[in-house]
Amino acid sequence: MNTEDEIFFPTMSVGATLDFATRMKVPYNLPPDIASAEEYAKLYKEFLLKSLGIEHTHNTKVGDEYIRGVSGGERKRVSILECLATRGSVFCWDNSTRGLDAGTALDWTKAMRAMTDILGLTTIATLYQAGNGIYEQFDKVLILDEGKQIYYGPREDAVPFMQDLGFLCDPAANQADFLTSVTTPGVRAIAEGYEQKFPRNGTEVRAAYESSPIKTAMVAELDYPTSDEARQNTIDFKEMEARDKHKSLPKNTSVTTSFYSQVKTAVTRQYQILWGDKPVLIVKQVSTLIQALVAGSLFYAAPDHSAGLFLKGGALFFCLLYPAYMGLSEVTDSFTGRPVLAKHRSFALHYPAAFVIAQVATDIPLMLFQMSHFGIVIYFMVGLQTTAEAFFTYWIIIFASAMAMTACFRMIGAAFPTFDAATKASGLLVSALFMYMGYMIIKPEMKPWFVWIFWINPMSYGFEALLGNEFHDQQVPCVGPNLAPNGPGYVPGDGGQSCIGVNGARPGATSVTGDDYLASMSFSHSHLWRNVGIIFAWWVFFVVATIIFTSRWKEMGEGGRGLLIPREKQNKTKHIQVNDEESQAVEKPQASSESSGSDDTLANQLIRNTSIFTWKNLTYTVKTPSGDRVLLDNVQGFVKPGTLGALMGSSGVSSNRISILCVASTNTISRLAKQHYWTSSPNERPTALSMVLSWSMDETSLCLSSDLQAMSSRWTYTSRWPQYVRL
């Protein structure tokens, strides 16, 4: 199913997006002239790009509302090609020609017609404003009115059927628009002689259809699934599907390639997503290094006596704290990629488990690099044990803890249906885990009814392992305020002194062993590798739970977007009236006659604009992998008040949207050179004041093709808010 919205990873290129789809649908038995799966995927991808004429966008990002990429028409064609790459047998197209010019839309419809005939596909489409050339490509049409079917039958019989009922169709009119307007009083035209007997509404049209021979013929076709031809076609189809699927897959699965190939391809895509968003990747690594330097300076050269116990503990606590905070971003990423995964599930490209495992496989090298430079800086700036055994043990512990916490927050993102609920749960979890990790509140002082948080906390096991690695077999002398009595005349080592305020210190001792200090917090060095194993066990648990939750995500069209009924109208129901032979059919309500009067009143209240909007020397240049590309070259024009100006061009050349963006002064990317100003005449030379006012008080309003609204806001507030802020 190809939906109206284009859902992609915006940082991936067009070629990478289609390469992923084609690789996931490589058949097990390749054609005789194809040597490998990679060659098949490459040839199929090139064929798809050439079929809609967008091979020039191969290395261009797909983009979205915030990331610059291909144009809206080209993005729509990418969406169409991704759907075709699935090699499905039943295709559903939901307004797939949106954003395409008339010629491209007709070419796409003809391509669907040819593929349907040659490959024996089933194609269902809903299209807006389809011309006669597009309409004539279809075999059957289904007409709905208020959710009820008023016609289903051959395309060539639809217009004559409506004309026989009394509706007038101009020979030069759009046939699709005529069929959808027969139940709209303000648009339809009635043939002469039918003014008193034509169907007034969709119910009467449906009644006429029920008694027509077209309905009888359509009902007769319902017997086809039980025919011998249908049974044989079903057997042949199942055999072909079985030949295409990998032998290691279950028989009832809908995917095509092996699980290993799915993971391999998904890993490649994860790296392409990261590489496509290089600034974020670089900022994350640089910020990690800066945080390590800041933390290292806070605990710099922690002493080896009693004053350094808490400092070293704080440094080790931060080594677990920062990676956990970095893992919080996985909650956001989970909801960012969820629509794409839902689409790919509906396309049967891969198992959800392959997507999750690919994320984990991508995390490992990145986390190794990130934790290496983070850990090295802190470890040696703080002055922890300078032995290879202690350092690599510390490195393994912080890496394992970082991977576990990243998987934990990814699991939370997968478990909750909404981003709001997931952020609340992750925030509560962070507070609980940090508080009951053993640093802020040591384990013996935890309340019995909350100590269970310590036992289910992966970071508590990591903190115990880090402390055990650092203080095992250490002799820590007590100094300064941790030694009593102290002051003038008291020399450490002369006797008569004892450690105070140091956990684990024995009575009369002037030093404390590292193992006694660990025991005072209910920690032990003997638990070190046990704790490492527990952390990895938590990691595996979180990954498995993420796979389970991800597999339960709803597919596209499965309980997704629904029609919301206003709260004030939820309890209102329509009363069914009893049919009366003498009653007249009720038509749909027409526009109020008071609308013209209200328009006049509104016009009198508005301030009439008398300035002419002029633009000149409008040049727009973007950077591409092959060099700079000029999209607009010295464009100029003007629009008088009370007139409409149209910016026209075929889809893919970006003329419409880019021109509007440049004129409206909203585009801040690439290089833009322009002049636009308000004057009383297009030939009038602009003054300095008019130029300044045009830039500081821009009077242009821009309405984009993308619907960017607050999803949780009511329609009333969304429509009134701009009025409030412009009062």
C-alpha positions in Angstrom: 0.0 0.0 0.0 1.3 3.4 -1.0 -0.1 6.1 1.3 -0.6 9.8 0.7 2.3 10.7 3.0 5.9 10.2 2.0 7.6 8.4 5.0 11.3 8.0 4.7 14.6 8.4 6.6 15.3 11.9 5.4 19.1 11.7 5.7 19.3 8.7 3.3 19.8 9.3 -0.4 17.3 8.2 -3.0 19.6 5.5 -4.2 20.2 4.1 -0.7 16.5 4.1 0.0 15.6 2.1 -3.1 18.7 -0.1 -2.7 17.4 -1.2 0.7 13.9 -2.1 -0.7 15.3 -4.0 -3.7 17.8 -6.0 -1.6 15.1 -7.0 0.8 13.1 -8.4 -2.2 15.7 -10.4 -4.1 14.3 -13.8 -5.0 16.0 -17.0 -3.9 16.1 -18.3 -7.5 17.6 -15.6 -9.6 17.0 -15.2 -13.4 19.5 -17.1 -15.6 21.3 -14.0 -16.7 21.9 -12.6 -13.1 25.0 -13.8 -11.3 24.4 -12.5 -7.8 21.8 -10.9 -5.5 23.8 -7.6 -5.5 23.6 -7.5 -9.3 19.8 -8.2 -9.3 19.2 -5.4 -6.7 21.4 -3.0 -8.6 19.7 -3.6 -12.0 16.2 -3.5 -10.5 17.0 -0.2 -8.7 18.3 1.3 -12.0 15.2 0.1 -13.8 12.9 1.7 -11.2 14.8 5.1 -11.3 14.7 5.2 -15.1 11.0 4.2 -15.2 9.9 7.5 -13.6 12.9 9.6 -14.8 14.6 10.4 -11.5 18.0 8.7 -12.0 19.6 12.1 -11.5 18.5 12.1 -7.9 20.4 8.9 -7.0 22.9 10.6 -4.7 20.5 13.3 -3.4 19.0 13.0 0.1 15.3 12.2 0.3 14.8 15.1 2.8 11.7 16.2 4.6 10.2 19.4 5.9 13.4 20.2 7.8 16.1 18.6 5.8 16.7 19.8 2.3 16.4 17.0 -0.3 14.6 16.2 -3.5 11.5 18.2 -4.6 8.0 17.2 -3.5 7.2 15.6 -6.9 10.5 13.6 -6.9 9.9 12.5 -3.3 6.4 11.2 -4.3 8.0 9.3 -7.2 10.5 7.8 -4.7 7.6 6.7 -2.6 5.9 5.1 -5.6 9.1 3.3 -6.6 9.7 1.9 -3.1 6.2 0.4 -3.2 6.9 -1.1 -6.7 10.2 -2.6 -5.4 8.2 -4.9 -3.1 7.1 -6.9 -6.2 3.6 -7.3 -4.7 0.6 -8.9 -6.3 -2.0 -6.4 -4.9 -1.2 -2.7 -4.9 -3.2 0.0 -3.2 -2.4 3.6 -4.2 -3.7 6.3 -1.9 -3.6 9.6 -3.8 -0.2 8.7 -5.3 -0.3 11.4 -7.9 -0.1 14.2 -5.3 2.7 16.5 -6.1 3.0 15.3 -9.7 2.3 17.4 -12.8 -0.4 16.2 -15.2 2.0 14.6 -17.6 3.9 12.7 -15.0 0.6 11.6 -13.3 -0.6 10.2 -16.6 2.7 8.5 -17.3 2.5 6.8 -13.9 -1.1 5.7 -14.5 -0.1 4.2 -17.9 2.8 2.4 -16.2 0.5 0.9 -13.6 -1.9 -0.1 -16.5 1.0 -1.8 -18.3 2.3 -3.6 -15.2 -1.2 -4.7 -14.3 -1.7 -6.2 -17.8 1.7 -7.8 -18.2 2.3 -9.1 -14.7 -1.3 -9.9 -13.8 -1.4 -7.5 -10.8 -4.4 -6.2 -8.9 -4.3 -2.4 -8.7 -6.6 -0.2 -6.6 -6.2 3.5 -6.6 -7.8 6.6 -5.1 -6.8 9.8 -7.0 -7.8 13.4 -6.7 -8.6 15.5 -9.7 -7.9 12.7 -12.2 -8.1 13.8 -15.8 -9.9 11.9 -18.5 -6.6 10.3 -19.7 -6.1 8.9 -16.2 -9.7 7.9 -15.8 -9.8 5.9 -19.0 -6.9 3.7 -17.8 -9.1 1.9 -15.3 -11.3 -1.1 -15.7 -13.8 -0.5 -12.9 -14.8 2.4 -10.7 -16.4 2.6 -7.2 -18.2 5.7 -6.2 -18.9 6.6 -2.6 -21.1 9.2 -1.0 -21.0 9.7 2.8 -19.4 6.3 3.2 -22.0 4.5 1.2 -21.4 2.8 -2.2 -23.6 4.2 -4.9 -22.0 2.6 -7.9 -19.5 -0.2 -8.6 -19.1 -1.5 -12.1 -17.3 -1.0 -15.4 -15.7 2.3 -16.0 -17.2 2.8 -19.5 -20.8 2.3 -18.0 -20.5 4.7 -15.1 -21.1 7.9 -17.0 -24.0 6.5 -19.2 -25.6 5.1 -16.0 -25.6 8.6 -14.3 -26.8 10.2 -17.5 -29.8 7.8 -17.7 -30.7 9.0 -14.2 -31.0 12.6 -15.4 -27.6 14.0 -14.7 -26.0 16.1 -17.5 -22.4 15.5 -18.4 -20.7 18.0 -20.7 -18.7 16.2 -23.4 -15.7 18.3 -22.6 -16.0 17.8 -18.8 -13.9 15.7 -16.6 -15.7 12.4 -16.3 -14.3 11.6 -12.8 -15.4 15.0 -11.5 -18.8 14.5 -13.0 -19.3 11.2 -11.2 -18.3 12.5 -7.9 -20.5 15.6 -8.2 -23.9 13.9 -8.9 -24.8 14.2 -5.2 -23.6 17.8 -4.8 -26.5 20.2 -5.5 -24.3 23.2 -6.1 -22.2 21.5 -8.7 -24.3 19.0 -10.7 -26.3 19.8 -13.8 -29.7 18.2 -14.5 -30.7 17.2 -18.0 -33.8 18.8 -19.5 -37.0 16.9 -18.6 -35.5 15.3 -15.4 -35.9 18.3 -13.1 -38.7 16.6 -11.0 -37.6 12.9 -11.2 -33.8 12.8 -10.9 -32.2 11.2 -7.7 -31.9 13.9 -5.1 -29.3 12.2 -2.9 -26.9 9.3 -2.7 -29.5 7.0 -1.2 -31.7 7.3 -4.3 -28.8 6.9 -6.6 -27.9 3.7 -4.7 -31.5 2.5 -5.0 -31.3 3.0 -8.8 -28.0 1.1 -8.9 -29.4 -1.8 -6.9 -32.1 -2.4 -9.5 -29.8 -2.0 -12.5 -28.3 -4.8 -14.6 -24.8 -3.6 -13.7 -25.3 -4.6 -10.1 -26.5 -8.1 -11.3 -23.4 -8.5 -13.4 -21.1 -7.5 -10.5 -22.7 -10.0 -8.1 -22.3 -12.7 -10.7 -18.5 -12.0 -10.7 -18.4 -12.9 -7.0 -18.5 -16.6 -7.9 -15.0 -16.3 -9.5 -13.0 -17.3 -6.3 -14.8 -20.7 -6.3 -14.1 -21.4 -10.0 -11.6 -23.9 -11.3 -9.6 -21.1 -12.9 -9.2 -19.3 -9.6 -8.1 -22.5 -7.8 -5.5 -23.2 -10.4 -4.2 -19.6 -10.3 -4.0 -19.8 -6.6 -1.9 -23.0 -6.7 0.4 -21.4 -9.3 0.8 -18.3 -7.3 1.7 -20.2 -4.1 4.3 -22.2 -6.1 5.9 -19.0 -7.5 6.0 -17.4 -4.0 7.6 -20.5 -2.5 10.3 -20.4 -5.2 11.1 -16.8 -4.5 11.5 -17.2 -0.7 14.7 -18.3 0.9 14.7 -22.0 2.0 15.5 -21.1 5.6 12.3 -19.1 6.1 9.0 -20.6 7.4 6.4 -21.5 4.8 3.8 -19.0 6.0 6.1 -16.0 6.2 5.7 -13.0 3.9 9.3 -11.9 3.7 11.6 -13.0 0.9 15.3 -12.9 1.9 17.0 -14.8 4.7 17.2 -13.4 8.2 21.0 -13.0 7.9 20.5 -11.0 4.7 17.9 -8.8 6.4 20.2 -8.0 9.3 23.1 -7.4 6.9 21.1 -5.0 4.7 19.6 -3.3 7.8 23.0 -2.7 9.3 24.2 -1.1 6.0 21.1 1.2 6.1 21.8 2.2 9.8 25.3 3.3 8.8 23.9 5.2 5.8 21.5 7.0 8.1 24.3 8.0 10.5 26.6 9.1 7.6 23.8 11.1 6.1 23.5 13.1 9.3 27.2 13.7 9.9 26.9 16.9 11.9 24.9 15.1 14.6 27.4 12.2 14.6 30.4 14.6 14.9 28.7 16.7 17.6 28.0 13.7 19.7 31.6 12.5 19.6 33.0 16.0 20.3 30.5 16.6 23.1 31.5 13.3 24.7 35.2 14.3 24.6 34.3 17.7 26.1 32.3 16.1 28.9 35.2 13.8 29.6 37.6 16.8 29.9 35.2 18.7 32.2 34.6 15.7 34.4 38.3 14.9 34.5 39.1 18.4 35.6 36.6 18.2 38.4 38.1 15.1 39.8 41.6 15.8 38.5 44.5 13.9 40.3 42.3 12.5 43.1 44.6 11.7 46.0 45.2 8.1 47.1 44.3 8.8 50.8 41.0 9.1 52.5 40.2 12.5 50.9 40.2 10.8 47.5 37.7 8.0 48.3 34.6 10.1 47.6 36.2 11.9 44.6 37.1 8.6 42.9 33.7 7.3 43.6 32.2 10.4 42.1 34.3 10.0 39.0 33.3 6.4 38.6 29.7 7.4 39.1 29.9 9.9 36.3 31.4 7.3 34.0 28.1 5.5 34.3 25.9 8.6 34.5 26.9 10.2 31.2 26.4 7.2 28.9 23.0 6.7 30.4 22.0 10.2 29.6 23.3 9.7 26.1 21.1 6.7 25.8 18.0 8.8 26.5 18.0 10.0 22.9 17.0 6.5 21.9 13.5 7.2 23.1 13.2 10.0 20.6 14.8 8.0 17.8 12.4 5.2 18.5 9.4 7.3 17.6 11.2 9.0 14.7 11.8 5.7 12.9 8.6 4.0 13.9 6.5 5.1 10.9 9.2 3.9 8.5 9.4 0.5 10.2 5.6 0.3 10.1 5.6 0.9 6.4 8.3 -1.7 5.8 6.4 -4.2 7.9 3.4 -3.7 5.6 5.7 -4.1 2.6 7.0 -7.4 4.2 10.6 -6.3 3.7 12.0 -7.7 6.9 11.2 -8.9 10.4 11.2 -6.4 13.2 13.8 -8.4 14.9 16.2 -7.8 12.0 15.8 -4.1 12.5 16.5 -4.2 16.3 19.5 -6.5 15.9 20.9 -4.2 13.2 20.6 -1.3 15.6 22.6 -3.2 18.2 25.2 -4.2 15.7 25.6 -0.6 14.6 25.9 0.5 18.3 28.8 -1.8 19.1 31.6 -0.1 17.0 30.3 3.4 17.7 30.0 2.8 21.4 33.5 1.2 21.5 34.9 4.3 20.0 32.9 6.7 22.1 33.5 4.9 25.4 37.2 4.6 24.5 38.1 8.2 24.2 35.6 9.1 27.0 37.0 6.5 29.4 40.7 7.2 28.6 40.4 10.9 29.3 38.6 10.5 32.6 40.6 7.5 33.8 44.1 9.1 33.5 43.0 12.6 34.5 41.5 11.3 37.7 44.5 9.2 38.4 42.9 5.7 38.8 45.0 2.6 39.1 47.7 2.6 36.4 47.7 -1.1 35.6 46.6 -2.7 32.3 44.4 -5.1 34.1 42.5 -2.4 36.0 42.1 -0.1 33.0 40.8 -2.8 30.6 38.4 -4.1 33.3 37.2 -0.5 33.8 36.8 -0.1 30.0 34.7 -3.3 29.6 32.5 -2.3 32.5 31.6 1.2 31.2 31.1 -0.2 27.7 28.7 -3.0 29.0 26.8 -0.5 31.1 26.5 2.0 28.2 25.2 -0.7 25.9 22.7 -1.9 28.5 21.3 1.5 29.2 21.1 2.3 25.5 19.1 -0.9 25.0 17.0 0.0 28.1 15.8 3.3 26.8 15.3 1.9 23.3 13.0 -0.7 25.0 11.1 2.0 26.7 10.6 3.8 23.4 9.3 0.6 21.8 7.0 -0.3 24.7 4.9 2.9 24.8 2.5 3.9 22.1 3.0 7.7 22.5 6.1 9.8 22.8 4.6 11.7 25.8 4.2 8.5 27.8 7.6 7.2 26.9 9.4 10.4 28.0 7.6 10.4 31.3 8.5 6.8 32.0 12.2 7.3 31.0 12.4 10.4 33.2 11.1 8.6 36.2 13.4 5.6 35.5 16.5 7.8 35.3 15.8 9.4 38.6 15.2 6.1 40.3 18.2 4.4 38.8 20.6 7.2 39.7 19.3 7.6 43.2 19.5 3.9 44.0 22.8 3.1 42.4 24.8 3.0 45.6 26.5 6.4 45.3 24.0 8.9 46.5 22.5 6.4 49.0 24.7 3.5 50.0 23.0 0.1 50.1 22.9 -0.4 53.9 21.0 2.9 54.3 18.4 2.2 51.6 14.8 1.7 52.9 13.7 -1.9 52.7 10.7 -1.0 50.6 12.9 0.7 48.0 15.9 -1.6 48.0 14.5 -3.7 45.2 15.3 -0.8 42.8 19.0 -1.5 43.6 18.7 -5.1 42.6 17.0 -4.4 39.3 19.3 -1.5 38.4 22.0 -2.5 35.8 24.1 0.5 36.8 24.3 -0.6 40.5 26.1 -3.7 39.3 28.4 -1.6 37.2 29.1 0.8 40.1 30.0 -2.1 42.4 32.2 -3.6 39.7 34.0 -0.3 39.2 34.6 0.4 42.9 35.8 -3.2 43.4 38.2 -2.9 40.4 39.6 0.4 41.8 39.9 -0.2 45.6 40.6 -4.0 45.8 43.9 -4.7 47.7 44.4 -0.9 48.3 45.6 0.5 51.6 44.1 4.0 52.0 45.7 6.2 54.8 43.5 8.6 56.7 44.5 12.2 56.6 43.4 15.6 57.8 39.8 15.8 59.1 39.5 12.0 58.7 42.1 11.5 61.5 41.5 12.2 65.2 42.9 13.7 67.2 44.7 16.0 64.7 46.3 19.4 64.8 49.5 20.9 66.0 51.7 18.4 67.9 50.1 15.4 66.3 52.2 13.5 63.8 50.7 10.7 61.8 52.3 7.4 62.7 53.2 8.2 66.2 50.2 6.4 67.6 47.1 7.6 69.5 45.2 8.5 66.4 42.3 6.8 64.6 40.3 7.2 61.4 36.9 8.9 61.7 34.3 9.6 59.1 35.6 6.9 56.7 33.3 3.9 56.0 35.0 0.6 56.8 37.7 2.0 59.1 38.4 -0.2 62.1 38.7 1.2 65.6 42.2 2.6 66.4 43.4 2.2 62.8 44.9 5.1 60.9 44.2 3.6 57.5 41.4 1.6 55.9 41.7 -1.2 53.4 39.9 -1.0 50.1 38.0 -4.2 50.8 36.8 -3.0 54.2 35.6 0.2 52.5 33.7 -1.9 49.9 32.2 -4.1 52.6 30.8 -1.0 54.4 28.7 -0.4 51.3 27.8 -4.1 50.9 30.1 -4.3 47.9 32.7 -7.0 47.2 35.5 -7.4 44.7 34.5 -11.0 44.3 31.3 -9.9 42.6 33.2 -8.1 39.8 32.9 -10.5 37.0 29.5 -11.7 38.2 28.3 -8.2 37.9 29.7 -7.8 34.4 27.8 -11.0 33.4 24.6 -9.5 35.0 25.0 -6.3 33.0 25.3 -8.3 29.8 22.3 -10.3 30.8 20.3 -7.1 31.3 21.5 -6.0 27.9 20.2 -9.2 26.2 17.0 -8.9 28.1 16.4 -5.4 27.0 17.2 -6.3 23.3 14.7 -9.3 23.5 12.1 -7.1 25.1 12.6 -4.5 22.4 12.1 -7.1 19.7 8.9 -8.2 21.3 7.5 -4.7 21.7 8.6 -3.8 18.1 6.9 -6.8 16.7 3.7 -5.6 18.3 3.8 -2.2 16.6 0.8 -1.6 14.4 1.3 -1.7 10.7 0.2 1.1 8.4 -3.6 1.3 8.3 -4.0 -1.0 11.4 -5.6 1.1 14.1 -3.5 4.1 13.0 -5.0 7.5 12.3 -8.7 7.7 13.0 -11.4 10.3 12.5 -11.9 12.2 15.7 -15.5 13.2 16.7 -15.7 16.6 18.5 -16.5 16.0 22.2 -19.6 18.2 22.1 -21.1 16.0 19.3 -20.2 12.6 20.6 -23.6 12.0 22.3 -25.6 13.3 19.3 -27.1 10.7 17.0 -29.1 10.8 13.9 -32.7 9.7 14.2 -33.8 7.3 11.5 -37.0 8.5 10.0 -39.7 6.1 8.8 -40.1 6.0 5.1 -43.1 7.8 3.8 -44.4 7.3 0.3 -45.5 10.9 0.0 -42.3 12.4 1.5 -39.8 14.1 -0.8 -36.2 13.2 -0.9 -33.9 15.5 1.1 -30.9 17.0 -0.7 -27.6 17.9 0.8 -27.7 21.3 2.4 -26.4 24.1 0.1 -24.3 27.0 1.0 -26.1 29.7 3.0 -27.5 32.6 1.1 -26.1 34.9 3.7 -22.5 34.1 2.7 -22.3 36.8 0.1 -23.6 39.4 2.6 -21.1 38.2 5.2 -18.3 38.5 2.6 -19.3 42.1 1.9 -19.2 42.9 5.6 -15.8 41.2 6.0 -14.4 43.1 3.0 -15.5 46.4 4.6 -13.7 45.5 7.8 -10.4 44.6 6.1 -7.7 47.1 5.2 -7.3 47.1 1.4 -3.8 46.6 0.2 -2.7 49.1 -2.4 1.0 48.2 -2.7 2.4 46.2 -5.6 4.7 43.3 -4.7 7.7 43.2 -7.0 10.7 40.9 -7.2 13.8 41.1 -9.4 17.2 39.4 -9.8 15.9 36.3 -8.0 18.7 33.7 -8.2 18.8 30.5 -6.1 21.8 28.1 -6.1 22.1 24.9 -4.1 25.2 22.7 -3.5 25.1 19.1 -4.9 27.7 16.3 -4.9 28.6 17.3 -8.5 28.9 21.0 -7.7 26.7 24.1 -7.5 23.4 23.9 -9.3 21.3 27.0 -10.2 17.6 26.3 -9.8 16.4 29.9 -10.3 18.3 32.2 -12.6 17.5 35.9 -12.6 13.7 35.6 -12.1 11.6 38.8 -11.9 8.0 39.8 -11.8 5.3 41.6 -9.9 1.7 41.1 -8.6 -0.8 43.8 -8.4 -3.4 44.0 -5.5 -6.5 42.1 -6.4 -4.8 39.8 -8.9 -3.6 36.2 -8.7 -0.2 35.1 -9.8 0.7 31.5 -10.6 4.2 30.0 -10.5 4.1 27.0 -12.9 6.4 24.2 -13.9 6.6 20.5 -14.2 7.3 18.4 -11.1 10.9 17.9 -10.2 12.2 21.2 -11.3 11.4 22.8 -8.0 10.1 26.0 -9.7 6.9 26.4 -7.7 7.9 25.7 -4.1 11.4 27.2 -4.4 10.2 30.4 -6.1 7.6 30.9 -3.4 10.2 30.2 -0.6 12.6 32.7 -2.1 10.0 35.4 -2.7 8.6 35.0 0.8 12.1 35.3 2.4 11.7 32.1 4.3 14.5 30.1 2.8 17.8 30.2 4.7 19.7 27.5 2.9 22.3 27.6 0.2 22.9 30.9 -1.6 20.0 33.3 -2.3 20.3 36.6 -4.1 17.2 38.7 -4.5 15.4 42.0 -4.2 11.8 42.3 -3.3 9.9 45.4 -2.1 6.5 47.1 -2.0 5.7 50.1 -4.2 2.7 51.9 -5.7 3.8 51.0 -9.2 6.0 48.2 -10.7 8.1 50.8 -12.5 8.5 53.0 -9.4 12.0 53.0 -8.0 12.0 51.7 -4.4 13.0 54.1 -1.7 15.3 53.2 1.2 12.3 53.2 3.6 10.3 50.8 1.4 13.3 48.4 1.2 13.8 48.5 5.0 10.1 47.9 5.7 10.0 45.0 3.2 12.8 43.2 5.1 11.9 44.1 8.7 8.1 43.9 8.4 7.7 41.3 5.7 4.1 41.3 4.5 4.2 38.0 2.7 2.5 34.9 4.1 3.6 31.4 3.0 1.5 28.2 2.9 3.5 25.1 2.2 2.4 21.8 0.9 3.4 20.1 4.1 0.9 20.0 6.9 2.9 21.1 9.9 0.6 21.4 12.9 0.6 20.6 16.6 -0.8 17.1 16.6 -2.5 17.3 20.0 -4.2 20.7 19.4 -7.8 21.0 18.5 -8.8 22.4 15.1 -10.5 25.4 16.5 -7.5 26.6 18.5 -5.1 25.9 15.6 -7.2 28.0 13.2 -7.7 30.9 15.7 -4.1 31.1 17.1 -2.7 33.0 14.1 -5.5 35.5 14.4 -4.7 36.1 18.0 -1.0 36.7 17.5 -1.6 39.1 14.6 -4.2 41.3 16.3 
